[in-house]
Amino acid sequence: MERAGRFALIAAIAVAVAAAAVLWSQRDDGGSRTPDVIPGEGTTVVVEVLNATTADGLAREVARRLRRAGIDVVGYGSARDASLDSTTIVVRRGDSTAARQVRQALGLGRIAVDYNPRLLLDASVLIGPDLARALGFHP
């Protein structure tokens, strides 16, 4: 009987220590927590990159360059219409500040406005043959 009592005591202590460890790990010490990020809030420019040329790999390369410039590229791929004569940065929400930042990062591009807040983007980058040539791709 004494052995069973000792086992019960050890088990109770182990449970108490485990509970204390869980509570300790979940405590809020008032400053170590990272604030929750809300998409679309803040100063980060959010764009998609669409290749409107026939050059393979161009959208991926432009996405890399924009990311290095601090622009959040949430997606890249091919544009439905591949008949653009020049790179176009389309404003999707807000003013043209984001589009100007993208143009500065790329070194070229005309800015157009076609608001579509459902896309949750600041801008769409439609890559034309001018940017393809500037980056050494052949459209």
NUVO-103632 format. One record per atom (N, C-alpha, C): atom name; x, y, z. Coordinates in Angstrom, 3 decimals, decimal comma. Layout:
N
+-------+----------+----------+----------+
: kelum :        x :        y :        z :
+-------+----------+----------+----------+
:    CA :        X :        Y :        Z :
...
+-------+----------+----------+----------+
This chain:
139
+-------+----------+----------+----------+
: kelum :        x :        y :        z :
+-------+----------+----------+----------+
:     N :    0,819 :   -1,185 :    0,000 :
:    CA :    0,000 :    0,000 :    0,000 :
:     C :    0,863 :    1,248 :    0,000 :
:     N :    1,952 :    1,179 :    0,746 :
:    CA :    2,839 :    2,322 :    0,813 :
:     C :    3,439 :    2,606 :   -0,576 :
:     N :    3,717 :    1,564 :   -1,332 :
:    CA :    4,262 :    1,719 :   -2,671 :
:     C :    3,247 :    2,406 :   -3,594 :
:     N :    1,987 :    2,061 :   -3,501 :
:    CA :    0,932 :    2,674 :   -4,312 :
:     C :    0,781 :    4,149 :   -3,962 :
:     N :    0,885 :    4,477 :   -2,683 :
:    CA :    0,789 :    5,874 :   -2,251 :
:     C :    1,943 :    6,702 :   -2,784 :
:     N :    3,128 :    6,118 :   -2,755 :
:    CA :    4,300 :    6,813 :   -3,272 :
:     C :    4,158 :    7,051 :   -4,787 :
:     N :    3,676 :    6,053 :   -5,493 :
:    CA :    3,462 :    6,178 :   -6,940 :
:     C :    2,440 :    7,270 :   -7,244 :
:     N :    1,367 :    7,320 :   -6,478 :
:    CA :    0,336 :    8,344 :   -6,675 :
:     C :    0,901 :    9,736 :   -6,422 :
:     N :    1,733 :    9,868 :   -5,402 :
:    CA :    2,342 :   11,156 :   -5,091 :
:     C :    3,272 :   11,598 :   -6,222 :
:     N :    4,090 :   10,689 :   -6,729 :
:    CA :    5,005 :   11,016 :   -7,833 :
:     C :    4,211 :   11,393 :   -9,088 :
:     N :    3,149 :   10,668 :   -9,366 :
:    CA :    2,304 :   10,970 :  -10,526 :
:     C :    1,660 :   12,344 :  -10,382 :
:     N :    1,188 :   12,672 :   -9,185 :
:    CA :    0,564 :   13,978 :   -8,945 :
:     C :    1,580 :   15,104 :   -9,127 :
:     N :    2,794 :   14,895 :   -8,658 :
:    CA :    3,841 :   15,913 :   -8,817 :
:     C :    4,177 :   16,085 :  -10,301 :
:     N :    4,272 :   14,987 :  -11,037 :
:    CA :    4,580 :   15,057 :  -12,466 :
:     C :    3,495 :   15,816 :  -13,223 :
:     N :    2,239 :   15,569 :  -12,893 :
:    CA :    1,128 :   16,275 :  -13,538 :
:     C :    1,185 :   17,763 :  -13,203 :
:     N :    1,473 :   18,088 :  -11,948 :
:    CA :    1,557 :   19,494 :  -11,534 :
:     C :    2,696 :   20,209 :  -12,256 :
:     N :    3,842 :   19,548 :  -12,389 :
:    CA :    4,980 :   20,153 :  -13,087 :
:     C :    4,637 :   20,363 :  -14,565 :
:     N :    4,004 :   19,385 :  -15,189 :
:    CA :    3,620 :   19,515 :  -16,598 :
:     C :    2,622 :   20,655 :  -16,784 :
:     N :    1,644 :   20,758 :  -15,891 :
:    CA :    0,659 :   21,842 :  -15,982 :
:     C :    1,327 :   23,200 :  -15,809 :
:     N :    2,255 :   23,295 :  -14,869 :
:    CA :    2,966 :   24,554 :  -14,648 :
:     C :    3,793 :   24,923 :  -15,882 :
:     N :    4,415 :   23,938 :  -16,517 :
:    CA :    5,211 :   24,204 :  -17,716 :
:     C :    4,333 :   24,718 :  -18,852 :
:     N :    3,155 :   24,133 :  -19,013 :
:    CA :    2,232 :   24,590 :  -20,056 :
:     C :    1,790 :   26,018 :  -19,777 :
:     N :    1,391 :   26,291 :  -18,555 :
:    CA :    0,963 :   27,645 :  -18,192 :
:     C :    2,099 :   28,643 :  -18,363 :
:     N :    3,294 :   28,283 :  -17,981 :
:    CA :    4,452 :   29,164 :  -18,095 :
:     C :    4,737 :   29,491 :  -19,565 :
:     N :    4,622 :   28,508 :  -20,443 :
:    CA :    4,924 :   28,737 :  -21,858 :
:     C :    3,859 :   29,580 :  -22,542 :
:     N :    2,649 :   29,643 :  -21,991 :
:    CA :    1,569 :   30,402 :  -22,608 :
:     C :    1,341 :   31,758 :  -21,968 :
:     N :    2,189 :   32,145 :  -21,051 :
:    CA :    1,986 :   33,423 :  -20,369 :
:     C :    2,238 :   34,573 :  -21,332 :
:     N :    1,622 :   35,704 :  -21,085 :
:    CA :    1,807 :   36,912 :  -21,879 :
:     C :    2,596 :   37,886 :  -21,035 :
:     N :    3,865 :   38,080 :  -21,390 :
:    CA :    4,690 :   38,949 :  -20,574 :
:     C :    4,684 :   40,388 :  -21,072 :
:     N :    3,740 :   40,728 :  -21,946 :
:    CA :    3,490 :   42,105 :  -22,294 :
:     C :    4,427 :   42,761 :  -23,287 :
:     N :    5,233 :   42,093 :  -23,979 :
:    CA :    6,089 :   42,789 :  -24,929 :
:     C :    6,829 :   41,863 :  -25,862 :
:     N :    6,816 :   40,603 :  -25,577 :
:    CA :    7,576 :   39,687 :  -26,415 :
:     C :    6,760 :   39,176 :  -27,592 :
:     N :    5,477 :   39,480 :  -27,629 :
:    CA :    4,632 :   38,986 :  -28,700 :
:     C :    4,720 :   39,876 :  -29,925 :
:     N :    4,802 :   39,282 :  -31,088 :
:    CA :    4,787 :   40,025 :  -32,334 :
:     C :    3,346 :   40,396 :  -32,644 :
:     N :    3,082 :   41,633 :  -33,035 :
:    CA :    1,706 :   42,014 :  -33,346 :
:     C :    1,196 :   41,255 :  -34,561 :
:     N :   -0,109 :   40,987 :  -34,574 :
:    CA :   -0,710 :   40,305 :  -35,706 :
:     C :   -0,656 :   41,216 :  -36,924 :
:     N :   -0,299 :   40,644 :  -38,068 :
:    CA :   -0,213 :   41,408 :  -39,301 :
:     C :   -1,533 :   41,286 :  -40,035 :
:     N :   -2,065 :   42,407 :  -40,465 :
:    CA :   -3,305 :   42,422 :  -41,222 :
:     C :   -2,949 :   42,679 :  -42,680 :
:     N :   -3,269 :   41,738 :  -43,593 :
:    CA :   -2,923 :   41,934 :  -44,995 :
:     C :   -3,528 :   43,223 :  -45,542 :
:     N :   -2,756 :   43,929 :  -46,321 :
:    CA :   -3,244 :   45,150 :  -46,937 :
:     C :   -3,086 :   46,384 :  -46,080 :
:     N :   -2,605 :   46,232 :  -44,857 :
:    CA :   -2,424 :   47,379 :  -43,977 :
:     C :   -0,938 :   47,680 :  -43,879 :
:     N :   -0,605 :   48,934 :  -43,813 :
:    CA :    0,789 :   49,321 :  -43,669 :
:     C :    1,343 :   49,878 :  -44,963 :
:     N :    2,646 :   49,924 :  -45,059 :
:    CA :    3,288 :   50,571 :  -46,202 :
:     C :    3,838 :   49,591 :  -47,228 :
:     N :    3,691 :   48,310 :  -47,023 :
:    CA :    4,194 :   47,337 :  -47,982 :
:     C :    3,363 :   47,381 :  -49,261 :
:     N :    4,044 :   47,428 :  -50,386 :
:    CA :    3,373 :   47,409 :  -51,684 :
:     C :    3,143 :   45,951 :  -52,068 :
:     N :    1,893 :   45,611 :  -52,410 :
:    CA :    1,512 :   44,240 :  -52,752 :
:     C :    1,144 :   44,197 :  -54,232 :
:     N :    1,847 :   43,341 :  -54,989 :
:    CA :    1,620 :   43,273 :  -56,437 :
:     C :    1,566 :   41,831 :  -56,925 :
:     N :    1,044 :   41,687 :  -58,140 :
:    CA :    1,181 :   40,453 :  -58,909 :
:     C :    1,982 :   40,810 :  -60,152 :
:     N :    2,690 :   39,841 :  -60,697 :
:    CA :    3,518 :   40,065 :  -61,885 :
:     C :    3,040 :   39,111 :  -62,972 :
:     N :    2,653 :   39,671 :  -64,119 :
:    CA :    2,145 :   38,865 :  -65,224 :
:     C :    2,960 :   39,136 :  -66,483 :
:     N :    3,457 :   38,080 :  -67,093 :
:    CA :    4,280 :   38,170 :  -68,293 :
:     C :    3,373 :   38,256 :  -69,518 :
:     N :    3,402 :   39,391 :  -70,199 :
:    CA :    2,604 :   39,577 :  -71,408 :
:     C :    3,474 :   39,435 :  -72,662 :
:     N :    4,568 :   38,682 :  -72,538 :
:    CA :    5,429 :   38,382 :  -73,686 :
:     C :    5,518 :   36,865 :  -73,819 :
:     N :    6,280 :   36,415 :  -74,790 :
:    CA :    6,476 :   34,971 :  -74,963 :
:     C :    7,782 :   34,489 :  -74,345 :
:     N :    8,489 :   35,366 :  -73,640 :
:    CA :    9,782 :   35,015 :  -73,033 :
:     C :    9,572 :   34,170 :  -71,777 :
:     N :   10,118 :   32,974 :  -71,779 :
:    CA :    9,999 :   32,079 :  -70,626 :
:     C :   10,826 :   32,577 :  -69,449 :
:     N :   10,263 :   32,485 :  -68,241 :
:    CA :   10,989 :   32,820 :  -67,020 :
:     C :   11,035 :   34,298 :  -66,689 :
:     N :   10,433 :   35,127 :  -67,516 :
:    CA :   10,505 :   36,577 :  -67,314 :
:     C :    9,736 :   37,017 :  -66,068 :
:     N :    8,547 :   36,497 :  -65,854 :
:    CA :    7,761 :   36,892 :  -64,675 :
:     C :    8,490 :   36,521 :  -63,389 :
:     N :    9,114 :   35,365 :  -63,366 :
:    CA :    9,864 :   34,940 :  -62,179 :
:     C :   11,031 :   35,889 :  -61,902 :
:     N :   11,763 :   36,276 :  -62,953 :
:    CA :   12,897 :   37,190 :  -62,782 :
:     C :   12,440 :   38,565 :  -62,301 :
:     N :   11,363 :   39,072 :  -62,858 :
:    CA :   10,845 :   40,375 :  -62,424 :
:     C :   10,353 :   40,283 :  -60,981 :
:     N :    9,699 :   39,183 :  -60,627 :
:    CA :    9,244 :   38,998 :  -59,239 :
:     C :   10,432 :   39,020 :  -58,279 :
:     N :   11,505 :   38,363 :  -58,638 :
:    CA :   12,714 :   38,372 :  -57,790 :
:     C :   13,258 :   39,786 :  -57,606 :
:     N :   13,330 :   40,524 :  -58,694 :
:    CA :   13,851 :   41,894 :  -58,621 :
:     C :   12,972 :   42,777 :  -57,738 :
:     N :   11,670 :   42,638 :  -57,881 :
:    CA :   10,760 :   43,445 :  -57,064 :
:     C :   10,861 :   43,056 :  -55,592 :
:     N :   10,981 :   41,780 :  -55,315 :
:    CA :   11,123 :   41,343 :  -53,916 :
:     C :   12,406 :   41,895 :  -53,305 :
:     N :   13,482 :   41,905 :  -54,074 :
:    CA :   14,734 :   42,487 :  -53,577 :
:     C :   14,580 :   43,973 :  -53,279 :
:     N :   13,651 :   44,627 :  -53,964 :
:    CA :   13,396 :   46,053 :  -53,750 :
:     C :   12,394 :   46,284 :  -52,617 :
:     N :   11,968 :   45,205 :  -51,936 :
:    CA :   11,064 :   45,343 :  -50,799 :
:     C :    9,592 :   45,322 :  -51,151 :
:     N :    9,273 :   44,938 :  -52,366 :
:    CA :    7,883 :   44,874 :  -52,809 :
:     C :    7,387 :   43,447 :  -52,627 :
:     N :    6,189 :   43,309 :  -52,080 :
:    CA :    5,609 :   41,995 :  -51,799 :
:     C :    4,917 :   41,465 :  -53,049 :
:     N :    5,541 :   40,514 :  -53,711 :
:    CA :    4,961 :   39,883 :  -54,897 :
:     C :    4,207 :   38,647 :  -54,425 :
:     N :    2,879 :   38,687 :  -54,551 :
:    CA :    2,069 :   37,582 :  -54,043 :
:     C :    1,807 :   36,516 :  -55,096 :
:     N :    2,155 :   36,802 :  -56,335 :
:    CA :    1,979 :   35,805 :  -57,380 :
:     C :    2,580 :   36,285 :  -58,687 :
:     N :    2,953 :   35,323 :  -59,529 :
:    CA :    3,451 :   35,672 :  -60,860 :
:     C :    3,068 :   34,570 :  -61,827 :
:     N :    3,002 :   34,933 :  -63,110 :
:    CA :    2,621 :   33,966 :  -64,128 :
:     C :    2,496 :   34,646 :  -65,478 :
:     N :    1,693 :   34,050 :  -66,346 :
:    CA :    1,498 :   34,579 :  -67,692 :
:     C :    0,207 :   35,386 :  -67,754 :
:     N :    0,241 :   36,469 :  -68,520 :
:    CA :   -0,957 :   37,278 :  -68,736 :
:     C :   -1,820 :   36,606 :  -69,796 :
:     N :   -3,113 :   36,832 :  -69,723 :
:    CA :   -4,016 :   36,262 :  -70,735 :
:     C :   -3,747 :   36,861 :  -72,108 :
:     N :   -3,512 :   38,168 :  -72,125 :
:    CA :   -3,298 :   38,881 :  -73,386 :
:     C :   -1,816 :   39,193 :  -73,537 :
:     N :   -1,189 :   38,634 :  -74,545 :
:    CA :    0,249 :   38,840 :  -74,745 :
:     C :    0,507 :   39,842 :  -75,866 :
:     N :   -0,311 :   40,892 :  -75,920 :
:    CA :   -0,159 :   41,843 :  -77,024 :
:     C :    0,179 :   43,258 :  -76,556 :
:     N :    0,773 :   43,396 :  -75,383 :
:    CA :    1,163 :   44,722 :  -74,898 :
:     C :    2,377 :   45,230 :  -75,661 :
:     N :    2,415 :   46,535 :  -75,897 :
:    CA :    3,586 :   47,113 :  -76,547 :
:     C :    4,619 :   47,601 :  -75,543 :
:     N :    4,210 :   47,787 :  -74,278 :
:    CA :    5,157 :   48,224 :  -73,247 :
:     C :    4,675 :   47,760 :  -71,877 :
:     N :    5,584 :   47,729 :  -70,928 :
:    CA :    5,269 :   47,314 :  -69,562 :
:     C :    4,285 :   48,303 :  -68,948 :
:     N :    3,251 :   47,761 :  -68,319 :
:    CA :    2,209 :   48,585 :  -67,719 :
:     C :    2,018 :   48,180 :  -66,273 :
:     N :    1,984 :   49,161 :  -65,397 :
:    CA :    1,739 :   48,937 :  -63,973 :
:     C :    0,333 :   49,451 :  -63,700 :
:     N :   -0,572 :   48,541 :  -63,403 :
:    CA :   -1,985 :   48,883 :  -63,254 :
:     C :   -2,318 :   49,060 :  -61,778 :
:     N :   -2,774 :   50,248 :  -61,414 :
:    CA :   -3,185 :   50,537 :  -60,036 :
:     C :   -4,499 :   49,811 :  -59,779 :
:     N :   -4,557 :   49,018 :  -58,711 :
:    CA :   -5,761 :   48,259 :  -58,368 :
:     C :   -6,527 :   48,855 :  -57,196 :
:     N :   -5,832 :   49,571 :  -56,313 :
:    CA :   -6,500 :   50,245 :  -55,196 :
:     C :   -5,614 :   51,391 :  -54,724 :
:     N :   -6,227 :   52,356 :  -54,069 :
:    CA :   -5,470 :   53,489 :  -53,554 :
:     C :   -5,039 :   54,437 :  -54,659 :
:     N :   -4,008 :   55,214 :  -54,374 :
:    CA :   -3,498 :   56,144 :  -55,384 :
:     C :   -2,338 :   55,488 :  -56,132 :
:     N :   -1,649 :   56,269 :  -56,936 :
:    CA :   -0,595 :   55,694 :  -57,780 :
:     C :    0,766 :   55,618 :  -57,093 :
:     N :    0,824 :   55,856 :  -55,788 :
:    CA :    2,105 :   55,801 :  -55,069 :
:     C :    2,771 :   54,437 :  -55,214 :
:     N :    2,007 :   53,374 :  -55,022 :
:    CA :    2,564 :   52,018 :  -55,132 :
:     C :    3,082 :   51,762 :  -56,541 :
:     N :    2,334 :   52,204 :  -57,542 :
:    CA :    2,758 :   51,998 :  -58,926 :
:     C :    4,053 :   52,751 :  -59,214 :
:     N :    4,194 :   53,930 :  -58,653 :
:    CA :    5,442 :   54,685 :  -58,852 :
:     C :    6,623 :   53,970 :  -58,197 :
:     N :    6,395 :   53,345 :  -57,039 :
:    CA :    7,467 :   52,576 :  -56,390 :
:     C :    7,884 :   51,398 :  -57,263 :
:     N :    6,907 :   50,722 :  -57,851 :
:    CA :    7,205 :   49,591 :  -58,732 :
:     C :    7,981 :   50,082 :  -59,951 :
:     N :    7,526 :   51,177 :  -60,542 :
:    CA :    8,216 :   51,720 :  -61,717 :
:     C :    9,655 :   52,100 :  -61,375 :
:     N :    9,861 :   52,671 :  -60,202 :
:    CA :   11,221 :   53,030 :  -59,789 :
:     C :   12,085 :   51,776 :  -59,645 :
:     N :   11,523 :   50,706 :  -59,090 :
:    CA :   12,280 :   49,461 :  -58,917 :
:     C :   12,624 :   48,819 :  -60,261 :
:     N :   11,725 :   48,949 :  -61,235 :
:    CA :   11,953 :   48,333 :  -62,547 :
:     C :   12,748 :   49,228 :  -63,490 :
:     N :   12,666 :   50,525 :  -63,275 :
:    CA :   13,357 :   51,449 :  -64,158 :
:     C :   12,547 :   51,876 :  -65,362 :
:     N :   11,350 :   51,347 :  -65,514 :
:    CA :   10,470 :   51,739 :  -66,614 :
:     C :    9,057 :   51,254 :  -66,336 :
:     N :    8,149 :   51,592 :  -67,214 :
:    CA :    6,759 :   51,170 :  -67,097 :
:     C :    5,819 :   52,358 :  -67,090 :
:     N :    4,735 :   52,216 :  -67,818 :
:    CA :    3,719 :   53,263 :  -67,781 :
:     C :    2,682 :   52,871 :  -66,737 :
:     N :    2,032 :   53,871 :  -66,169 :
:    CA :    1,059 :   53,631 :  -65,103 :
:     C :   -0,343 :   53,825 :  -65,653 :
:     N :   -1,202 :   52,852 :  -65,383 :
:    CA :   -2,614 :   52,926 :  -65,752 :
:     C :   -3,437 :   52,657 :  -64,499 :
:     N :   -4,693 :   53,055 :  -64,529 :
:    CA :   -5,575 :   52,853 :  -63,378 :
:     C :   -6,748 :   51,982 :  -63,799 :
:     N :   -6,959 :   50,895 :  -63,092 :
:    CA :   -8,122 :   50,020 :  -63,280 :
:     C :   -8,441 :   49,436 :  -61,911 :
:     N :   -9,168 :   50,199 :  -61,107 :
:    CA :   -9,438 :   49,791 :  -59,728 :
:     C :  -10,184 :   48,466 :  -59,683 :
:     N :   -9,712 :   47,589 :  -58,813 :
:    CA :  -10,381 :   46,315 :  -58,561 :
:     C :   -9,988 :   45,862 :  -57,159 :
:     N :  -10,652 :   46,396 :  -56,124 :
:    CA :  -10,272 :   46,068 :  -54,747 :
:     C :  -10,473 :   44,595 :  -54,389 :
:     N :  -11,242 :   43,857 :  -55,169 :
:    CA :  -11,420 :   42,422 :  -54,890 :
:     C :  -10,128 :   41,642 :  -55,079 :
:     N :   -9,196 :   42,170 :  -55,853 :
:    CA :   -7,920 :   41,481 :  -56,079 :
:     C :   -6,994 :   41,543 :  -54,870 :
:     N :   -7,254 :   42,447 :  -53,923 :
:    CA :   -6,411 :   42,619 :  -52,731 :
:     C :   -4,959 :   42,913 :  -53,106 :
:     N :   -4,788 :   43,692 :  -54,151 :
:    CA :   -3,468 :   44,087 :  -54,636 :
:     C :   -3,398 :   45,601 :  -54,713 :
:     N :   -2,193 :   46,128 :  -54,574 :
:    CA :   -1,994 :   47,545 :  -54,858 :
:     C :   -1,852 :   47,762 :  -56,361 :
:     N :   -1,209 :   46,807 :  -57,039 :
:    CA :   -0,977 :   46,955 :  -58,474 :
:     C :   -0,752 :   45,600 :  -59,133 :
:     N :   -1,005 :   45,575 :  -60,432 :
:    CA :   -0,646 :   44,438 :  -61,284 :
:     C :    0,440 :   44,921 :  -62,233 :
:     N :    1,506 :   44,142 :  -62,361 :
:    CA :    2,601 :   44,489 :  -63,266 :
:     C :    2,459 :   43,607 :  -64,499 :
:     N :    2,173 :   44,235 :  -65,636 :
:    CA :    2,051 :   43,517 :  -66,898 :
:     C :    3,331 :   43,775 :  -67,688 :
:     N :    4,144 :   42,744 :  -67,812 :
:    CA :    5,470 :   42,894 :  -68,418 :
:     C :    5,351 :   42,912 :  -69,935 :
:     N :    5,898 :   43,958 :  -70,529 :
:    CA :    5,909 :   44,087 :  -71,977 :
:     C :    7,283 :   43,807 :  -72,556 :
:     N :    7,396 :   43,878 :  -73,882 :
:    CA :    8,673 :   43,573 :  -74,538 :
:     C :    9,795 :   44,547 :  -74,185 :
:     N :    9,449 :   45,776 :  -73,776 :
:    CA :   10,492 :   46,737 :  -73,406 :
:     C :   11,280 :   46,269 :  -72,189 :
:     N :   10,589 :   45,764 :  -71,172 :
:    CA :   11,274 :   45,266 :  -69,974 :
:     C :   12,001 :   43,958 :  -70,280 :
:     N :   11,399 :   43,129 :  -71,132 :
:    CA :   12,067 :   41,882 :  -71,525 :
:     C :   13,425 :   42,190 :  -72,159 :
:     N :   13,456 :   43,149 :  -73,072 :
:    CA :   14,722 :   43,521 :  -73,720 :
:     C :   15,701 :   44,114 :  -72,712 :
:     N :   15,200 :   44,960 :  -71,821 :
:    CA :   16,074 :   45,599 :  -70,826 :
:     C :   16,733 :   44,570 :  -69,910 :
:     N :   16,058 :   43,445 :  -69,683 :
:    CA :   16,592 :   42,399 :  -68,807 :
:     C :   17,320 :   41,299 :  -69,582 :
:     N :   17,429 :   41,460 :  -70,893 :
:    CA :   18,164 :   40,480 :  -71,692 :
:     C :   17,336 :   39,293 :  -72,145 :
:     N :   16,015 :   39,381 :  -72,043 :
:    CA :   15,133 :   38,330 :  -72,551 :
:     C :   14,701 :   38,724 :  -73,962 :
:     N :   14,374 :   37,741 :  -74,774 :
:    CA :   13,921 :   38,026 :  -76,138 :
:     C :   12,470 :   37,606 :  -76,265 :
:     N :   11,581 :   38,612 :  -76,302 :
:    CA :   10,139 :   38,307 :  -76,341 :
:     C :    9,681 :   37,703 :  -77,647 :
+-------+----------+----------+----------+
